[in-house]
């Protein structure tokens, strides 16, 4: 049966879903983060899925098809969210789809090991729709921890089907879909999962009766009455309701009278919201007391580990030790595969050269295509792929284990001091792999002000593209030779990274005190249970979803950069190449920064891909007209020293490498995420200005001390 596309209009939070002509069911998949929702989605849809952004919002979603007994179920994976009270773009998207998306049923995925917290979302969902199934996932982990669940009792209390699953092993998924089919198309009446104080129930009932003609069966009148009472009408919900109900429901004459009764009873809007949230939480606690039996001490080892990983005394040192260890493994492990990959790619270059000569192609064409575009592309791949193939899986293993939320917890206080959001620590961690990925990761920050601060400062942590330059300079000028060289390099590189993190805090604070003023917003930080990572799946996911994705974007700009670079190195004016002319022009200014014109032009030409900075420096010093391999660090250091490099030059290069403009891929990502050329320019100028200022101050101080001429 063929698929036809049908649009579900949700205004700013709309979503495009696929519908099977006449027989298809649309199923919404909701749940908190870290409950295995994506695993359930992948198990149900297999490869029949696609991803995209919700129109009007930078919130990623996935949709897929599950085929069963001749029917096609269109599964819409809603963003992971803790609540439907809409404090973030993710909550708005999930809430609006559940209300107006036309779903035939909703699956709410919960974590069997911490059911109480997940039931808050279940209770809020049941206020919107009765066509719901509660999927209690990770039952296998609950069994290992000795947690016993009475799902029958929970089902009786909630009034909707409750199914236990272990999505990793696909256990219980057939029963889940049987329950989904059972609730699709039924005439179930909306249950009342949560009872609020008598005055609230009375005001809601009166308002519900008054707005029934407006709702006209398009949305739960009880849910709508409760939202009208607790909201001030300034939220995006007002526009969504106006679009789907055809009128401004917040202007209904009955609303003012209902609110006045609550205010007379001592419940203003803030107090009302607090009481309603408390009722939901207390109801979730009561449900868990009846349905969950948790043996004493079953999570003691996790508490002990948390006392080490999140305490003020040991949390930060352990975090730094892990960072240093990851960097050491990346540095040590990348050397041999990078060398082998380089040999293979340059062997292909030799074969391409043979082909061009066989075809009688002119030398300029061979230079542009092979020595320019292909050679730079090969260099970027050889330098980037091995460290990313090590760093990203290690990063993902820590993420799967549950450590990254602990990193956010450790750094939250520092970001609060900078008037920024603690979630920025997670996007900062993503920036170590790729700053473009870190910028996209800033979507998790709800406040537009704090999201913009995170985007503007993400470039202060070095990405994988800058690691080769930093590692090479550290190894040549500061690391001892011998078996400890990689360990010392990792320690020094960790110090450079700490400088970048400190500048992140400083610049975030300055931005908060000036152009992006405001107080930090609060947010709920979940510390999920520790889980044993699925190593095989983690490696595959990190390689395909992160490593190859980032590499493809870098390669897309590396090849055109190779054409430009070869042209500048081989087109001469007065027997001097354009590259040499540019270096000479920049030299006086570069000397003020403790550099020279060659180094500065190399950073400028490295804009498409930071990995080619050292090769450009080498090419300019040797006047080869194309990128060349420096063979060994010892021979490269000898060449650099011959051209005037000192340890002061090396420090200045490291400072500029740490703090300069983002690469072209990151700049394009910033432009897309902010929708503003102004903020993209700010993201370029802020790190560049700070980096050049530090280089100027450092080199100037060294001159005053007589350490450099």
N, C-alpha and C positions, 0 to 999 in steps of 0.2 A: 504494500500500500504506500503510495507516494506521500511525501511531506509537503505541505504548503505553508507558507509563512503567514502568520496572523499577528497583527500588532495589538498590544494591550496598552491603551493610552493612560499614562500616569503623569502627564505633564513633565515636570523636571525630574521626576523619579520614575519615568516610564521604563519599560523593558520590552525588548523584542523577543517573543517566544515562538517556537514552532508548534504548529498544531496539525495533527493528522486528520484529514478530511472526514468529519462526521463521527469519528469513533474514539477520539483521543481524550485522555485525561491530563489536566495540568496540575502538577503536584508541586507545592512550595516546600522547600527544605530549609528549616530554620534551626537555630541553635547557638549556644555560646561559643566563643573561640575555644579551641583545644578540647573538644568533646568527641572528635572523630567524625565530624560532619562531612569533611572532604572525603574521608575513607568510605563512608556510606554512599556518598554521591558517586565516587569512582566505581565502587562495587556494583551499583545499580545501572550505571550508564556505560561502563567500559570505555571504548574508544568513540562512542557516539555522542561526543560533546564538543562544545566550542566555548570560547571565553570572549569577554568584551567588557566595556564600561557601560554603566547605566547612563542613558542620555541625560545630559545636563549635570552629571556628577562624576567626579573622579573616584568612583567606587567600582572595583572589579567584580564581575560575576561570571558564573559558568552555567551553561544550560546543556542538557543532554537528553537522550531518548532511551527509555527502558521498554523493551518489548516483552509482552507477557500474554499468553493465551490469545493471540491474535490482535491484541490491543497495543497501542503505542502510548506510553506515558511520558509526557514532556516534563522533565524534572528541572525546576528552576532553583538553583542553589543561592539562597539569600545570603547577604553578608553576615558574618558572625557578629552577634551583638548580645549584650547582657540584658537589654531592656528594650521596650517599645515606647518609652516615654520621650524618645526623640531628642537626645542631646547631641547627636552627631549625624553626619551624612549617612552612615551605615544604618543607624536606627530609623532614620526617615525612610530610607529605601525599603527596609524590611517591613515597617509599619504600613506604608502606603500600598505595597504589593499585597499584603495580607488583607487590607481593607478593600482595595479596588482592583486588584490584579486579575480577578476572575478565576482564581485557583479552585479546582474541584475538591482539593483536600490539602491539609498541611501536615507535614511530618516534623515534629519538634524533637531534635536529637539531644539527649542528655547523657551525662557521664555517670555511670553507675557507681563510681568511686567517690563522687561528691555531688549526690543527687539534690541535696537541699538547695544549693546555690542555683542549679539549673532550673528548678521548679518555679522560680520567679518569672522566667520567660514563658514557661508553660501556662501559668495562671493568667498572664497578660494576653497570651494568644487566645485562650479560651474565652476571654471577654469579647474577642472580635469575631470568632467563628466556632461553631460546634463541630465542623468537619475536620477534626484533628486526630492524629495518632501520635502518642508519645513513644518515641524510640529510645529505650534505655540501653545505650551502647556501652561497650567496654565491660561487658558482664564477665569476660574471662579474667580481666584484671581484678574485678571485685571479688571473684572467687579466690584468686591467689592471696588476696589480703584478708580473706575470711569474712567478707561483708555478705550478709544474706539479705535478699530483697523479697518482699511479699508484693509482687506485681499485681496480683489479684485484688489485694486491699487497696492499692493505689488506684487501680482502674475503677473500683467501686466508688472511691471518694471523688475522683475527677469526672466520672461519667463519660469517659472516652476510652477507646482501646489503648492498652499499654503493652508493648512488646519488648522483650529483652533480646539484644543482638550482640554479636561480636563481629563487627564489620570486617576486620582484618582477615578472619577465616571464613567470612561470608555466612556465619552461623546466624540463623533467625531471620534472614532477609526475605525468605519465602513467606513466613508468617507475617512479617511487616507489610508486604505488598498485599497479602490477603486482607489484612485489617484496613489498608488504604482503600481497597476496592469496596469493602463493606461500608465505609463512611462516604464514599463518592455518591453524590446524587440523592442521598437520603434526606428525609424531611426532619432531621433532628432539630429539636428546639435548643436555643442557646442556654447553656447551663449558667449558674451563678457561682463560679468557683470561689469568689472572695466576697465576704460580707463586710461592709464598712460601717462606721458608727451610725446610729439611728438617724441623726440629723442629716448626714450625708445621703443615706438611702432615701430619706423623705424628699430632699431637694432634688436628687437625681430622678426619682420616680415622677415628680411633677414636671420637671423639664423634659423627661423622656416622652411623656404624653403630649406635650406641646409641640415637640419637633418631629413627631411621627410622620406627618404629611410631607415634611421637607426631606426626610431620609428616604421615604418611599421604597423601603426594602433594599436599598443599595448599600447600607452599612448598618451594623448593630446599633440600635438606638440607645441601649444602655451604655455601651462603650462611648458613643458620641456624647451623651449627656455628661458622663464623668470627665471627658476631656475638656468639654466646654467650661465646666465648673473650675477645673484646676489650671487652665491655661489662660494667658493674658491676651491672646489673639494676635500676638506679634510673630509667632512661630510660623515656619513654612507650612504647617498644617492648614492654616487659614486659607492659603492660596489653593492647596490641594482640594480642600472641601468645597471651595467656591467653584472650582473647575468641574467637580463631579456631581455636586448637588445643584448647581446652577444659581446659587445665591450665597450671600455672605451670612452663614449661619451664626457667626459671632455677633451679628446685629439683631438677632431674634429678641423680641420684647420680653419673652419669658425668662431669658438668661439673667437679666439684671435683678429681677425679683428673687430668683433662686439663690444668687450669690449674696444678696442682701440678708436673706434668712441665715445663711451660714456665717456671715460676718457678725450678725447679732448673737449667734451662738458661740462667738469667740474663735471662729475658724476663718481667718483671712486666707488669701491664696497660698502663701508659703506654708502656713500651718496645715492647710487642707492637703497640700501635696505631701507633706511629711507624714500626716496620719494615713493617707492612702498607701504610701510606700510601706509604712510600718505594718499595715494590715496584710499586704501581700507577703512580706517577709515572715510574719507570724504564722500565716496560713501554710507557707512552705515548710516551716519548722514543724508544725502539727502533722502535716502529711508524712514527713520523714520519720517522726516518732512512731507512727503507725505502720510504716512500710519498710523501714531499714533497721537492721540489727547489726551494729558495728562492734566487733570485739575490742575490748580495751587494749591499748598499746599496739594496735596493728600498724600505725603510722609513726611509731616512735623513731625508727631509723631515718625517716624522711625529716622529722623535726630536728634530729641531731645534725643531719647534713645541712639543713637550713641554718642552724645556729652557727655553722662554720662559714657557709657561703654568703650569708646576708648580715652577719654581725658587723658592728662598726669597727671591731678590732681586727677581724680576719677577712671580711668580705672583699675589701679593695685589694689587699695583698694577693689573695687567691686569684682574683680577677686578672691582676697584672701578670701573675705567674702563668696563668692559662694563655694569656695573650702572647707572652714571650715564647711559650712552648709551641703554640700554633705557628708563630713566625719562624721559629727554629726549624720545625718540620717542613714548612714551606720552602725556606732557603735551602736546607740540606737536600730535600727530596726533589727539588726542581732542576738541579744542576745537570744530572745525567740525562733525563728525558729531554730537556731543552737542547742539549748538545746533539743528541741523536735526531731530534726533530729538525734542527737546523741543518744538519748534514743531508737529511732526506729532502728537505725543501730546496736546498741549494743544488742538490743533484738534479732535481726537476728543472731548476733554472738553467743548468748546463744543457739539458736536453732541449729546452726551448730555444736556447741560443743556437744549437745545432740545426734545429728546424728552421729558424729564421735565415741562417746562412745557406741552408739547402734551397730555400725558396728564393734566395737572392734579394731579400728585403734590404732596404737602405739602412745604414748604421743608425741614423737618427730615430727610425721607427723601432729598431731593436732596442735602442737606449731607452726610449720612452716606455715601451711596453714591458720589456724584460728587466732591464737594469733599473728602471724607475718604478712603475706600478707594481710589477710582480715582486721585485726584490724587497721593497718596503713592506708589502703585504706579507711576504714570507718571514721577514724579520719580526713583525708584530705578532704573527701566529706563534713563531718559535719561542718568543720571549714571554707572551701572555699565557698561552695555553697550559704549560706545565704548572706554574704556580697557582693559576685559577683552579686547575683540576685537583689540586691538593687543598687549597684554602677553602673553597666553597663547600666540599664535602665535610671538612672538619667543622666549619661554621654551622652547616646544616645538622651535623651530629649533635653539637651543643644545643641547637634549637630544638631538635627532637627529644633530647634528654630532659629539656625543661629548664636549661640554665639561663637562656637569654632574658626571660622575665626577671631573674635574680639580678642580672646586670642592670636592668632598668631600675630595680628597687635600690641597688647600691648607689646609683648616680642620680636618683630622683631628687635628693636633698640639694645636690650641687646645681642641678638645673632650676630648682625652685629659687635658689639664691640668685640665679641669673634672670629670674622672672620669665623663665621658659618652661616648656612642658617636659615632664619626666619621660614621656614616650619618645622624645628626641634621642634618647640614648639608643633606642632600637634602630632608628633610621641612621644614626651615626655608625653603629656596628655594621649595617649593610653597606655603608660607604667604604669600608675597608676592602670589600670585594670590588665594588664599582660605585663611583659617586652618582652616576645616573640612576642606578638601582636604589641608592640611598635617597635620592630626591623623590623618586616614585614612592618609596616607603613612607615619606612624610604624610601621605594620605591618611595614615592612622591617627594623626593629630587633629582633634576636632576644631580647635580654635583657629580661625584663619590667620590671626596675628602670630600665634605660636608656630603654625605650620610654615609661614613665610620666614620666620627666624630660622627654623630648622633647615629650610631650603638654602637660605643665604649663607649658612655656616657649614653646610655639609662638606664643602670642599676642603675644610681644614684638616680632615683626616685623609691620609694618603691612600689612594686606591691601588689595586694590583698593577696598574700601568706605571705608577711612580715608584713602586718597590724596586724594580731593576736598577734605576739610577741611584736611589738611596743606598741600596745594598752594595753596588759597585764602588761608590765613593767611600762608604764606611770601610769596606774590606781593604781598599787600597791605602787609605791614609790613616785609619784609626784602629783597625783590628790587628791583633797579633797573628803572625803566621803560625801554621801548625794545626794539630787536630782540634784545638779550641777556637779556631777562627770563626766557624759558623755560629758557635754559641755566643762569642763576644759580639759578632755582628748582630745577632738577634737581640742582645741586651741593649746595644747602642740604638738599634732601630726602634726598640720599645721606648727608649728615652725620647727619640724624635717624635714618636706618636703621642707621647704624653704632652709634649710641647703643643702639638696640634690640638689635643683635647683641652688643654688649659686655655688656648686662644679661642676655642669654641665657646667656653664659658664666658670669657671676657667680652668677646664680640656680641654674644647673645645679650649680655647685661647692658652693653652700650646701646644696642639697637632697642632694647626694651625701655631704656631711659630717654631715648630721643625719638626717632621717626616711627618706631613701632611700640610706643608706650602702652603700658597696661600691666595688670597683675596676673600672675600665673593662674591658670584654671585648674580645678581639681579633676581628678579622674580615678576610676577604679582600676587598680593594678592587681591582676590575678597572678598568684603564684601557683601554677598548675602542678599536679603531682609529677614526680620524676617517673620517667618511663624508659624502658630499655629501647634504644633506637633500633630501627630496622635497617641494618647497615647496607644491605644490597639495594633496597628501595631508595635509601638516602643518597647513595652514590649515583644511581641512575637519575634520580630527580634533580640533584644538584648539577650534574653534568649537562643535562638537557635543558632544564628550566633556567639555569643561571649561567653556567660556564659558556655553553655554546651560544646562548642568547646574547650575552655581553660580547663575546668574541665576534659574532656576526655583525653587531653594530660597529665595533672597532674596525673590522675589516672593510666595511662599507665606506669608511672615510680614509683608511690607510692607502688604498690604491690611488685615488685621486691625489692624495698628498704626495705619493711617490712620483707622479707625473710632474707636479709643481717643483718638487725638490730636484729631480734630475734636470729639469729645464734651467733652474737657477744655478746649478753647479756646472752646466755645460754651455750655457749661452754666455758669451764673453763680450765685454765692452772695453776696448783698448787692451786686449790680451789679458784681461782680468775678469773672472766670472762674476755674474750678478750676486752670487752668494758671498764672494769676497768683498765686493763693493758694499753690500748691506752690513757685513760684519765690521768693516772699517768705519762706516757711518755711525754705527751704534757704539763703537769702542770707547769714545770719551765718556759717554753716560754710563756704560757698563763698568768702567774703572771706578766710578764713584761708589758702585755697589760691591766692590771687591771681586768683580768678574772681568771678562773681556768681551769684545764684540762677538766673537765666535760663540761663546756660551749663550749670550743673550739671543742671538739669531736662532740658535738651536732650540731654545725654549719656545720661541715664536713659531718656528716651523713645526715644532712638535705639538702644536695646537690640535691637529686631528687625532694624534695618538702619542701619549707621553712616552711610550716605550722607545721611540726613535731619537730621543734627545742625545744620548751618548753616541750612537752611531753618526749623527749629524756632526757633532763636535769632532769626532775622529775623521770624518770625510773632509771637513773644512781644513783641519790642520794638515792632512796629508795631500790635499788638493787632488783627490782621486776621481771626482766627478760622479761617484756612486758610493753607496754604503759598503763598508768593508767590515769583516769580522776582526775584532781586536786580538783574537787568539787566546791570550791569557791576561789576567789582571796585572801581572808583573810588567808585561810589555806595554800595556795601556798606561800604567802609572809612569813608566819611563818616558813615553811620548808626551803625557800631560806635563810632567816636570820640565821637559825640554821646552815646552811652550809657556812656561812661566807659572805653572800651578804651584801653590803652597798649601799648607794645611788651612790657612785663612781662606784661600780660594775654595777649598773643599767645603768648609763650613758655609760659606756664602751660597755655594751651589745647593747644598742641602736645604738651607733656609728658603731659597727661591723655589726649589722643587716641592717643598712642603706647602708653601703659600704662594701660589700664582693662579692665574685664570684657570677655570675648569676646562676640560677637553671639549672638543666640538660636540661630541655625543651628549655630554652632560649639559652643555649650554642649550642644545635643542630640547632636551628634556625639561629644563627649567622654563624655557619659553612655553612649552606645552602645558606644564603644570600650573604656572602662574597666569598664563594668557597675557603676559605683559612684557614688552621690550624694556621698559624702565627697570623692572625688577631683575630681568636677565642681565642687563648692563650692571646693576648693583652687585649681582652675584659674581661678576667678572672683576669689577673694580675694587671691591672690599678686600678679598684675599691678596690681589696683586699689589694694592697700595700698602697693605701691612707687610707683605713679604719684602718689598723693595725698601720700605722704611727700616726694617730690621737689618737687612743686608747693609744699608748705608750706615746705620748706627754701629754695627759690629765692625765693619771694615774701618770706619773712621776711628773707632776706639783703638783698634790695633795699630793704626798709623800713629796716633798720639803716643802710644806706648812704645813706639819704635820697633814693633815686631814685624812690620812690613815696610818696604820703601814707599 
